[in-house]
Amino acid sequence: MFFMDFLAFLFIKGLMPFIFGGNMRIIAGSLRHRIINETNLPTTRETQDRVREAIFNSIGPYFKGGKALDLFCGSGAMAIEAYSRGIDEIVLNDLNSEALNVARNNLVSLDIKRYKLYNLDYTKFLQDQNEAFDYIFVDPPYKMNDVELLLKQISESKIKKSGTIIVFEMARETLACEITNIKIIKEKNYGKKKVVFYEVL
């Protein structure tokens, strides 16, 4: 009986996969150790725990409010980690409705209230969005390897402002570049992945 009560407790707290081996976990903050379900879709690359931890150690690790955008959100792991570490409001976008449903379920299971979800092609999202963000996470499919084009599209949109930090994940062999008003501040390699940190001037 005790064991069944224990299992019920783990399930309610969202710790079942963490104890018995499951998906990703939130690294730090108010939701530390809670579980994030992965999309398990071939078109979506999840940012694994150790890389996510390194990213947030570089840009935080904690925040006193602010807004964050996950432009190609997948499971929503990056935005959710940002929220757990103190970001006030998160916006998640993904063209893949299956991925967005996983993100939605993760947000609901974690009882996160201040979020917005969009099921749009990223170009449409950039055209329609009028609010600027403090942090923008960009992890497109590897076939979208034109970094300069993506940076220009962000630059021409209203989602950035002076001081916005852009975290851009790409294949290690992809050539990182910068444009007039978006400059590289740091670049790190993690296995087959490269993470480039930009700041908007």
KENUFI-495465 format. One line per field, with one value per residue: residue in three letters; x, y, z of N, C-alpha, C in turn. Coordinates in steps of 0.02 Angstrom, whole numbers, plus 50000, padded with zeros to 5 digits. Layout:
% KENUFI-495465
residuo = (Ala,...)
npx = (X,...)
npy = (Y,...)
npz = (Z,...)
capx = (X,...)
capy = (Y,...)
capz = (Z,...)
cpx = (X,...)
cpy = (Y,...)
cpz = (Z,...)
END
This chain:
% KENUFI-495465
residuo = (Met,Phe,Phe,Met,Asp,Phe,Leu,Ala,Phe,Leu,Phe,Ile,Lys,Gly,Leu,Met,Pro,Phe,Ile,Phe,Gly,Gly,Asn,Met,Arg,Ile,Ile,Ala,Gly,Ser,Leu,Arg,His,Arg,Ile,Ile,Asn,Glu,Thr,Asn,Leu,Pro,Thr,Thr,Arg,Glu,Thr,Gln,Asp,Arg,Val,Arg,Glu,Ala,Ile,Phe,Asn,Ser,Ile,Gly,Pro,Tyr,Phe,Lys,Gly,Gly,Lys,Ala,Leu,Asp,Leu,Phe,Cys,Gly,Ser,Gly,Ala,Met,Ala,Ile,Glu,Ala,Tyr,Ser,Arg,Gly,Ile,Asp,Glu,Ile,Val,Leu,Asn,Asp,Leu,Asn,Ser,Glu,Ala,Leu,Asn,Val,Ala,Arg,Asn,Asn,Leu,Val,Ser,Leu,Asp,Ile,Lys,Arg,Tyr,Lys,Leu,Tyr,Asn,Leu,Asp,Tyr,Thr,Lys,Phe,Leu,Gln,Asp,Gln,Asn,Glu,Ala,Phe,Asp,Tyr,Ile,Phe,Val,Asp,Pro,Pro,Tyr,Lys,Met,Asn,Asp,Val,Glu,Leu,Leu,Leu,Lys,Gln,Ile,Ser,Glu,Ser,Lys,Ile,Lys,Lys,Ser,Gly,Thr,Ile,Ile,Val,Phe,Glu,Met,Ala,Arg,Glu,Thr,Leu,Ala,Cys,Glu,Ile,Thr,Asn,Ile,Lys,Ile,Ile,Lys,Glu,Lys,Asn,Tyr,Gly,Lys,Lys,Lys,Val,Val,Phe,Tyr,Glu,Val,Leu)
npx = (50042,50096,50193,50114,50053,50166,50204,50093,50112,50233,50188,50091,50172,50248,50366,50389,50450,50578,50627,50618,50678,50664,50609,50669,50734,50696,50822,50856,50795,50626,50552,50635,50700,50578,50486,50502,50415,50474,50462,50485,50490,50547,50581,50612,50732,50786,50852,50972,50993,51123,51174,51076,51090,51220,51198,51109,51187,51273,51197,51124,51132,51002,50850,50777,50634,50562,50543,50533,50562,50533,50570,50567,50496,50476,50468,50462,50559,50667,50604,50527,50626,50683,50576,50565,50680,50655,50605,50468,50365,50328,50340,50294,50326,50287,50285,50247,50111,50099,50215,50189,50079,50136,50218,50117,50053,50158,50170,50046,50049,50147,50089,50105,50066,50082,50097,50107,50050,50093,50053,50131,50216,50384,50417,50295,50259,50358,50323,50197,50210,50216,50277,50427,50566,50667,50749,50786,50764,50831,50818,50820,50770,50908,50923,50886,50998,51044,51108,51131,51021,50914,50950,50939,50802,50752,50806,50736,50611,50492,50524,50639,50751,50862,50991,50933,50958,51008,50999,51069,51056,51144,51207,51370,51461,51411,51431,51449,51388,51378,51275,51246,51181,51171,51271,51400,51430,51477,51532,51507,51549,51462,51477,51402,51340,51330,51326,51282,51295,51212,51200,51086,51117)
npy = (49940,50061,50076,50096,50217,50296,50291,50357,50483,50522,50527,50632,50739,50748,50678,50549,50503,50552,50478,50346,50346,50438,50569,50733,50844,50986,51098,51195,51316,51370,51261,51154,50993,50945,50859,50865,50820,50746,50780,50677,50676,50657,50773,50867,50935,50911,51013,50951,50907,50941,51034,51132,51173,51228,51334,51417,51446,51531,51643,51681,51639,51651,51751,51913,51933,51980,51945,51801,51718,51569,51520,51411,51299,51161,51044,51143,51160,51253,51379,51347,51316,51442,51511,51443,51490,51622,51710,51812,51800,51690,51650,51538,51461,51354,51272,51143,51054,50942,50946,51066,51032,50945,51037,51119,51028,51005,51132,51144,51035,51078,51183,51314,51480,51606,51617,51610,51529,51490,51429,51438,51467,51520,51638,51702,51721,51813,51922,51955,51980,52098,52129,52154,52054,52000,51891,51777,51620,51517,51380,51308,51182,51084,51091,51218,51316,51442,51559,51697,51746,51716,51796,51923,51925,51924,52044,52135,52127,52159,52096,52110,52213,52342,52266,52142,51969,51839,51668,51552,51398,51279,51168,51101,51121,51228,51393,51525,51691,51871,52019,52193,52255,52152,52063,51941,51876,51768,51598,51426,51251,51097,50938,50881,50998,51176,51323,51488,51647,51796,51977,52110,52266)
npz = (50000,50041,49942,49828,49861,49861,49726,49672,49727,49663,49531,49536,49569,49458,49449,49413,49286,49309,49417,49372,49250,49113,49012,48976,49105,49207,49243,49343,49466,49508,49464,49470,49435,49389,49260,49082,48944,48794,48616,48527,48389,48222,48155,48247,48354,48515,48645,48743,48918,48975,48884,48887,49019,49015,48926,48998,49108,49047,49009,49117,49279,49325,49322,49338,49307,49146,48966,48863,48708,48621,48472,48382,48453,48488,48615,48707,48800,48818,48839,48951,49044,49057,49114,49236,49294,49321,49222,49173,49076,48942,48769,48647,48493,48357,48203,48185,48233,48315,48393,48458,48534,48627,48694,48746,48834,48923,48982,49044,49134,49219,49277,49231,49202,49135,48980,48799,48653,48485,48325,48199,48042,48054,47986,47965,48097,48138,48059,48109,48245,48376,48495,48590,48645,48785,48782,48654,48590,48469,48375,48242,48118,48057,47919,47889,47871,47846,47924,47920,47848,47936,48045,47987,47960,48090,48133,48054,48106,48241,48358,48427,48526,48581,48666,48675,48696,48592,48575,48477,48408,48313,48182,48209,48106,48039,47979,48083,48086,48086,48085,48044,48158,48250,48349,48380,48540,48607,48578,48574,48567,48572,48564,48419,48401,48389,48485,48474,48543,48533,48534,48522,48456)
capx = (50000,50141,50225,50066,50047,50228,50198,50044,50145,50280,50149,50061,50226,50283,50434,50392,50503,50644,50648,50622,50711,50615,50628,50714,50715,50712,50887,50862,50742,50566,50526,50693,50690,50515,50498,50476,50409,50502,50415,50501,50477,50610,50596,50624,50791,50781,50914,50980,51002,51189,51181,51031,51121,51276,51170,51082,51243,51304,51155,51089,51086,50934,50825,50730,50581,50578,50505,50575,50531,50561,50544,50555,50496,50476,50437,50459,50608,50707,50561,50508,50685,50689,50523,50585,50735,50634,50572,50397,50318,50360,50302,50319,50300,50311,50241,50224,50058,50112,50264,50157,50036,50181,50236,50057,50044,50211,50153,49988,50069,50189,50047,50131,50008,50097,50128,50068,50070,50077,50064,50144,50282,50420,50416,50230,50262,50399,50285,50137,50224,50231,50311,50498,50585,50733,50787,50757,50796,50823,50846,50783,50796,50975,50920,50881,51065,51062,51108,51127,50952,50874,50967,50910,50730,50741,50824,50684,50549,50484,50532,50703,50764,50932,51006,50904,51006,50984,51037,51058,51085,51154,51255,51438,51497,51380,51471,51415,51403,51342,51254,51263,51156,51168,51341,51418,51464,51508,51520,51530,51533,51441,51469,51386,51302,51362,51281,51309,51259,51212,51168,51061,51144)
capy = (50000,50118,50084,50126,50287,50328,50299,50410,50547,50537,50545,50697,50790,50748,50652,50479,50489,50569,50423,50282,50354,50461,50620,50785,50874,51056,51097,51239,51365,51351,51197,51109,50921,50924,50826,50891,50767,50761,50771,50614,50685,50658,50840,50912,50920,50937,51035,50906,50938,50971,51092,51182,51199,51271,51395,51461,51470,51585,51703,51695,51583,51667,51813,51953,51952,51985,51904,51757,51686,51507,51528,51344,51278,51090,51027,51204,51153,51314,51430,51325,51325,51514,51528,51415,51530,51690,51748,51823,51779,51653,51642,51479,51453,51298,51257,51074,51053,50888,50972,51118,50997,50921,51096,51139,50980,51018,51194,51130,50990,51115,51237,51379,51522,51663,51595,51613,51479,51506,51375,51476,51469,51572,51702,51731,51743,51874,51976,51973,51994,52169,52140,52138,52006,52007,51832,51741,51555,51499,51314,51284,51120,51095,51108,51291,51333,51510,51599,51768,51760,51716,51856,51981,51923,51945,52114,52174,52118,52198,52054,52125,52281,52349,52226,52074,51914,51785,51605,51520,51331,51259,51114,51123,51142,51289,51453,51578,51757,51926,52073,52260,52271,52092,52044,51882,51889,51705,51541,51365,51189,51042,50881,50898,51060,51240,51374,51555,51696,51862,52033,52161,52332)
capz = (50000,50044,49877,49781,49880,49840,49653,49660,49744,49609,49472,49547,49570,49394,49460,49393,49237,49337,49460,49337,49186,49065,48966,49002,49168,49216,49278,49402,49476,49545,49439,49468,49435,49358,49196,49020,48893,48728,48560,48492,48318,48184,48130,48303,48394,48582,48677,48799,48984,48988,48841,48914,49080,48994,48896,49050,49148,49008,49002,49181,49268,49347,49293,49377,49261,49075,48919,48822,48650,48593,48404,48356,48524,48503,48679,48749,48855,48830,48869,49018,49088,49069,49161,49301,49321,49339,49168,49190,49023,48888,48707,48612,48425,48317,48146,48193,48283,48363,48440,48499,48583,48680,48732,48785,48889,48972,49017,49087,49188,49265,49305,49209,49183,49091,48918,48738,48604,48416,48278,48138,48011,48090,47949,47980,48167,48140,48028,48148,48316,48389,48559,48592,48697,48815,48762,48598,48578,48399,48361,48183,48088,48030,47848,47886,47894,47824,47986,47904,47829,47997,48084,47952,47971,48160,48136,48021,48143,48303,48417,48460,48549,48602,48726,48670,48687,48548,48581,48412,48404,48243,48173,48225,48045,48011,47989,48119,48059,48119,48041,48069,48225,48291,48354,48420,48603,48629,48535,48607,48535,48616,48520,48350,48402,48405,48513,48465,48582,48500,48567,48477,48474)
cpx = (50043,50172,50179,50055,50108,50227,50149,50073,50193,50243,50121,50113,50264,50353,50442,50447,50572,50671,50661,50653,50662,50644,50675,50689,50731,50773,50886,50801,50682,50537,50581,50672,50623,50531,50466,50473,50438,50450,50424,50483,50543,50630,50614,50685,50782,50850,50922,51002,51068,51200,51138,51060,51178,51251,51146,51135,51277,51263,51119,51136,51014,50915,50777,50676,50605,50535,50553,50533,50569,50531,50527,50551,50500,50437,50428,50511,50646,50665,50542,50566,50694,50637,50540,50638,50718,50604,50497,50349,50356,50312,50335,50286,50329,50260,50211,50174,50068,50162,50232,50110,50077,50200,50177,50047,50097,50194,50096,50009,50112,50153,50076,50073,50024,50135,50079,50095,50049,50097,50074,50212,50319,50419,50350,50230,50301,50362,50229,50152,50245,50268,50383,50514,50655,50779,50749,50797,50779,50858,50808,50808,50863,50975,50911,50947,51089,51056,51098,51055,50907,50887,50937,50835,50712,50753,50769,50616,50547,50497,50596,50706,50838,50942,50977,50961,50973,51029,51020,51094,51088,51202,51326,51474,51468,51423,51429,51435,51366,51323,51263,51242,51147,51238,51351,51452,51498,51488,51548,51507,51515,51428,51458,51351,51346,51309,51315,51264,51268,51181,51147,51087,51089)
cpy = (50063,50131,50117,50200,50327,50341,50355,50479,50568,50560,50616,50752,50793,50720,50580,50465,50503,50511,50360,50288,50375,50514,50671,50812,50948,51060,51135,51284,51335,51284,51144,51036,50898,50900,50863,50833,50790,50750,50703,50617,50688,50728,50889,50890,50952,50959,50995,50942,50975,51034,51149,51214,51247,51337,51442,51485,51529,51649,51722,51692,51596,51737,51848,51980,51952,51938,51863,51726,51623,51501,51462,51298,51203,51076,51088,51205,51217,51368,51411,51331,51398,51537,51504,51457,51604,51733,51752,51792,51745,51647,51585,51473,51390,51284,51188,51070,50998,50912,51023,51087,50970,50980,51118,51093,50990,51079,51182,51087,51025,51175,51306,51419,51574,51641,51608,51562,51500,51446,51405,51460,51528,51639,51739,51758,51809,51933,52001,51999,52066,52181,52117,52094,52021,51951,51796,51677,51532,51432,51283,51216,51133,51113,51183,51320,51401,51557,51672,51788,51764,51777,51918,51983,51945,52020,52159,52169,52162,52158,52068,52197,52284,52311,52157,52024,51860,51724,51563,51453,51310,51200,51141,51151,51205,51349,51506,51645,51809,51978,52139,52272,52210,52060,51982,51904,51826,51649,51479,51303,51136,50982,50903,50966,51119,51287,51441,51604,51764,51915,52084,52229,52386)
cpz = (50000,49976,49826,49797,49857,49764,49636,49674,49688,49547,49478,49542,49504,49398,49437,49342,49264,49379,49420,49268,49133,49020,48998,49068,49167,49263,49343,49408,49513,49525,49434,49478,49406,49287,49138,48970,48827,48674,48527,48418,48280,48159,48185,48343,48464,48607,48741,48862,48992,48946,48867,48977,49063,48965,48950,49099,49113,49008,49066,49240,49289,49323,49341,49330,49189,49033,48876,48767,48631,48523,48370,48417,48535,48567,48724,48803,48870,48864,48940,49067,49105,49121,49232,49335,49331,49284,49182,49140,48967,48829,48669,48544,48393,48263,48152,48250,48335,48416,48487,48551,48641,48725,48776,48845,48943,49014,49067,49147,49240,49296,49290,49180,49129,49029,48860,48690,48534,48372,48209,48108,48041,48053,47962,48052,48172,48111,48073,48218,48326,48455,48555,48652,48722,48793,48706,48587,48508,48387,48303,48161,48054,47956,47838,47912,47870,47884,47971,47886,47891,48040,48053,47963,48042,48166,48107,48056,48205,48366,48455,48481,48568,48667,48724,48659,48644,48557,48520,48412,48331,48240,48182,48164,48014,48028,48023,48088,48099,48067,48077,48141,48270,48292,48398,48484,48630,48582,48568,48567,48587,48571,48449,48344,48418,48433,48507,48502,48548,48546,48515,48501,48475)
END
